[in-house]
Amino acid sequence: MSDRRGVVLVLVLLVLALLVAVVVEFSYDVYTTTSSLYNWSEGRRLSQLADSGIEVAQGLLKEAIGSRGYTYPERVLIPVPLLDTDDALTVEIIDEQSRFNINSIIYANGNDNVRALRTLQRLLRLNGRDENLVYYIADWIDPDSEPRRAGSEAGAKNAPMYTTAELRYVKGVDEETFRAIEPYVTVFGDSGGRININTADETLIMALSDRIDETVAGNVITYRERAPFERPGDLARVPGFSDIVAEVSGMYVTKSGFYRIRATASVRGITRTAEAVIDMTTSKVLYYRDY
């Protein structure tokens, strides 16, 4: 009898262990499912909050652009106060014309924009890259299949770039070259390739002309820190620039029309970001993503 009782006891203990395991697994599944649903729900709500941040920033931009004749500085970070909530919202506004629109090297009709091509060529050279890569980039973008250099049309898209990451697929553009020039270029912005002289950095200012060296470009930055340029002609006041203004006329602006807005909403470790590039001259959204 004792043996039989022992067997029964072992079976009871096994059943209890199995029941405990099932309960524990069920509890864990409920917890993870509930947590996932909570995170999903909060994430969706934060995405909507971030979208609202972009709308608010767009309104602020419209007001600022209408009240002054220049864009400065290159980026602004705005913490948005939210009352009676644990949510946090920050909005970053970035002048997209502080970069060079790489698509501008080819006009919409397929012809070369010679001045923009030369700007890109100088930008490559200033970053220690082969300036002849400009021909391979141009063949990637232009609509025809006629090579400017041997093999430059191989695999070419023959259409404007959607993202700067496409540069990686252009023949001759290795990862080192991409990383060198990517901070200076965009696929949005002015179709003529005009940059904002108030927000472009020293290297991009130098790319406007072979006559602009580090000293002259540095003078531009020093001048605008004291008083941003309100009109293109104001650039003539910069030491060393009076004889260069005519040469670069039409290659720069003092007020941008294209901006990147990045709004980030967060609460208790959950974060969502919405990002958009907006043509403020038409209020058209050129690019959007959330993550």
Stockholm file with secondary structure:
# STOCKHOLM 1.0

chainA/1-291         MSDRRGVVLVLVLLVLALLVAVVVEFSYDVYTTTSSLYNWSEGRRLSQLADSGIEVAQGLLKEAIGSRGYTYPERVLIPVPLLDTDDALTVEIIDEQSRFNINSIIYANGNDNVRALRTLQRLLRLNGRDENLVYYIADWIDPDSEPRRAGSEAGAKNAPMYTTAELRYVKGVDEETFRAIEPYVTVFGDSGGRININTADETLIMALSDRIDETVAGNVITYRERAPFERPGDLARVPGFSDIVAEVSGMYVTKSGFYRIRATASVRGITRTAEAVIDMTTSKVLYYRDY
#=GR chainA/1-291 SS CHHHHHHHHHHHHHHHHHHHHHHHHHHHHHHHHHHHHHHHHHHHHHHHHHHHHHHHHHHHHHHHHHHCSCCCSSEEEEEECCTTSSCEEEEEEEEGGGSEEGGGGBCTTSCBCHHHHHHHHHHHHHTTSCTTHHHHHHHHHSSSCCCSSTTTTTTCCCSCCSSGGGGGGSTTCCHHHHHHHGGGEESSSCTTCCEETTTCCHHHHHTTCTTCCHHHHHHHHHHHHHSCCSSGGGGGGSTTTTTTHHHHTTSEESSCSEEEEEEEEEETTEEEEEEEEEETTTTEEEEEEEC
#=GC SS_cons         CHHHHHHHHHHHHHHHHHHHHHHHHHHHHHHHHHHHHHHHHHHHHHHHHHHHHHHHHHHHHHHHHHHCSCCCSSEEEEEECCTTSSCEEEEEEEEGGGSEEGGGGBCTTSCBCHHHHHHHHHHHHHTTSCTTHHHHHHHHHSSSCCCSSTTTTTTCCCSCCSSGGGGGGSTTCCHHHHHHHGGGEESSSCTTCCEETTTCCHHHHHTTCTTCCHHHHHHHHHHHHHSCCSSGGGGGGSTTTTTTHHHHTTSEESSCSEEEEEEEEEETTEEEEEEEEEETTTTEEEEEEEC
//
